């Protein structure tokens, strides 16, 4: 019996690595939201990063020649719908806009990682974390 050729698994392992990196980056943002007791926290951000990464990988690798920009637009629209659920009125204030924005950015991080823009994904995560840690004004 011939030994198995593991080189055929390399593309799949790269895809799994992308998903794992996205989970980690989503967790960094989600952790910050969780510590501030926001409705969309660690798990939500991790799942959003995972989903946007997998959808983007599928659009570029599973359907070659297709218009992957349509999937990107679908992700943005879908995340907008999820983000809208995080925004609500409380007395005379609007609550949840920052959390909705963090969800939107997290989806973009997943898309960046999926398309191989790792440094952009990591840098965006760090910038987002810093922004979220800024003190509130007003």
C-alpha positions in Angstrom: 0.0 0.0 0.0 1.4 3.4 -1.0 1.8 6.1 1.6 -0.8 8.9 1.6 0.2 12.0 -0.2 -0.3 14.7 2.4 0.5 17.5 -0.1 -3.1 17.3 -1.4 -4.2 18.4 2.1 -2.2 21.6 2.1 -4.9 23.8 0.5 -7.5 22.5 3.1 -5.1 23.1 6.0 -4.5 26.7 4.8 -8.2 27.2 4.7 -8.6 25.9 8.2 -5.7 28.1 9.3 -7.5 31.1 7.9 -10.6 30.2 9.8 -8.7 29.7 13.0 -6.9 33.1 12.6 -10.3 34.7 12.0 -11.7 33.1 15.2 -8.8 34.5 17.2 -9.1 38.0 15.7 -12.9 38.0 16.3 -12.3 36.8 19.8 -10.0 39.8 20.5 -12.8 42.2 19.6 -15.5 40.1 21.2 -13.5 39.9 24.4 -13.5 43.7 24.6 -17.3 43.9 24.0 -17.8 41.1 26.6 -15.8 42.9 29.3 -18.1 45.9 28.8 -21.1 43.7 29.1 -22.4 44.5 25.6 -25.1 42.3 24.0 -22.9 41.1 21.2 -19.8 39.7 22.9 -17.1 37.0 22.5 -19.1 34.3 20.8 -21.0 36.6 18.5 -17.8 38.2 17.2 -16.0 34.9 16.9 -18.9 33.4 14.9 -19.2 36.4 12.7 -15.5 36.3 11.9 -15.8 32.6 11.2 -18.8 32.9 8.9 -17.5 35.8 6.9 -14.2 33.9 6.4 -15.9 30.7 5.3 -18.3 32.5 3.0 -15.5 34.4 1.4 -13.3 31.2 1.0 -16.2 29.4 -0.6 -16.9 32.3 -3.0 -13.3 32.4 -4.2 -12.3 28.7 -4.1 -15.4 26.6 -4.4 -16.9 28.6 -7.2 -14.0 29.7 -9.4 -15.0 32.2 -12.0 -18.0 33.4 -10.0 -18.4 37.0 -8.9 -17.1 36.8 -5.4 -17.9 40.5 -5.0 -21.5 39.5 -4.8 -20.8 37.3 -1.8 -18.9 40.2 -0.2 -21.9 42.5 -0.7 -24.1 39.8 0.8 -21.9 39.6 3.8 -22.0 43.3 4.3 -25.8 43.4 4.0 -26.3 40.4 6.3 -24.0 41.9 8.9 -26.0 45.1 8.6 -29.1 43.2 9.5 -27.4 41.6 12.5 -26.0 44.9 13.6 -29.5 46.5 13.4 -30.6 44.0 16.0 -28.0 45.3 18.4 -29.2 48.9 18.2 -32.2 50.1 20.2 -33.6 53.2 21.9 -33.5 53.6 25.7 -35.2 56.6 27.0 -33.7 59.5 24.9 -30.5 57.6 23.9 -29.6 55.3 21.1 -27.8 52.2 22.4 -25.7 49.7 20.6 -24.3 51.6 17.6 -20.7 50.9 18.6 -21.4 47.2 19.0 -23.1 47.1 15.6 -20.0 48.9 14.1 -17.7 46.3 15.8 -19.7 43.5 14.2 -19.4 45.2 10.8 -15.6 45.6 11.2 -15.3 42.0 12.4 -16.9 40.7 9.2 -14.4 42.8 7.2 -11.6 41.2 9.2 -12.8 37.8 8.4 -13.0 38.7 4.7 -9.5 40.1 4.8 -8.1 37.0 6.3 -10.0 34.8 3.8 -8.5 36.6 0.9 -5.0 36.4 2.3 -4.7 39.9 3.6 -3.4 38.7 7.0 -1.6 41.8 8.0 -4.6 44.0 7.1 -6.8 41.7 9.2 -4.4 41.8 12.2 -3.8 45.5 12.0 -7.6 46.2 11.7 -8.2 44.1 14.8 -5.6 46.0 16.8 -6.9 49.4 15.6 -10.5 48.3 16.4 -9.5 47.1 19.8 -7.7 50.4 20.6 -10.7 52.4 19.3 -13.1 50.4 21.5 -10.9 51.0 24.6 -11.0 54.8 24.1 -12.9 56.5 26.9 -16.4 57.6 26.1 -17.0 61.3 25.6 -20.3 63.0 26.2 
